[in-house]
Amino acid sequence: KSANPQWREQFDFHYFSDRKDMLDIEVWRKDNKKHEELLGRCQVDISALPMKQTNCLKLPLEKHPGSLLMLIAVAPCTGVSISDLCVCPLGDPSERQQISQRYCLKNSFWDIKDIGFLQVKVLKAVDLLAADFAGKSDPFCVLELGNDMLQTHTIYKNLNPEWNKVFTFPIKDIHDVLEVTVFDEDGDKPPDFLGKVAIPLLSV
């Protein structure tokens, strides 16, 4: 019930190449669980923003009244990576020793926000639901930790996909929950949900 909402939420998006990407933003109104209405959309050319500084942007909504006020900072990724199993970032014994020393008890108060790293090896899925008429699916896997999100590539026409990817996240809150969701890619349509598992970090 507000025409001037304040969300004050932060989201992290990770780029691992020099591709030129647009950030698409949509504002929706929800009356109840069944009815939603698009209130407007806008785009931000990420490649045009200055690096290593916070950019305050006032973005008018296309073909709709109103605007969005956002703070966007573009900075090099630290601690976040996607790699193959054979080049696992924390697999090197010397690197593991450095990390163990970095997070030992005597250094635990050096940087309060630097809690640690979570490394997830996404190997494969087995006996997925068939989402296509041909009895197959085009599955990909999404990993979410807090407001961080990474995903695998899509493996087409397969109910037993093998991704063999390693994902590394910096941990910002030890009470976060790792959510792993499998979707079926469906062209230009929203992906179909195939399954999900939630793993609290405190259980690892």
C-alpha positions, 0 to 999 in steps of 0.5 A: 500500500505504498507509491514510494516504497523503500526496499533497502536490499543489496544483491550481488551479481557476478560476471566472469567474462568481458561480455557487455551485459544489460541489467534488466529491472522490473517492478511488479505490484501484487494484490494477492498470490494469484494476481500480479501486475507489471508497473514498469521496467528499466535497463542499466548498461553495466559496461558503461558504469565507472569501475570501483565506485558507487554510482547513484542512478535515478532510472525512469520506468519505461512507458509507466510513471515513476522511477527507481533510485539505485546504488550500483557498484561495479568491482572485481570479483573476490572469492567467487569462482566457477571452475571445472573439477580438475582445476578446483580453486581450493584443491591445492594443498599450499592454498588450503594451508594459507586459508587455514592460517587465514581463518585460524583462531588467532586471526579470527578478529582481524576482519569481522566480515571475512567469515570464510569460503564455501566450496560446492562441487556440483557433480550430477543429478539422477532420475530428474523429472521429464519436462518435455513432451519427448520425455527429456529435460534441459536441466541446469542447476542454480546455487543461492547463498544469501543474495549471491547466485551462481549457476551451471551450464544447461545440459540438453535432452538429459535426465541424468546430467553431469555438470562437474563444476566447482562453485566457491562463495565467500560466506557473509553470514554463518546462519545463511542457507545454501539453496540448490535448485534444478530447473528445466530450460524452456527457451524464452519462457520461464524455466520449469522447476525440477527440484530443490534442496536447502542446506544450512551452513551450520550443518556443514 
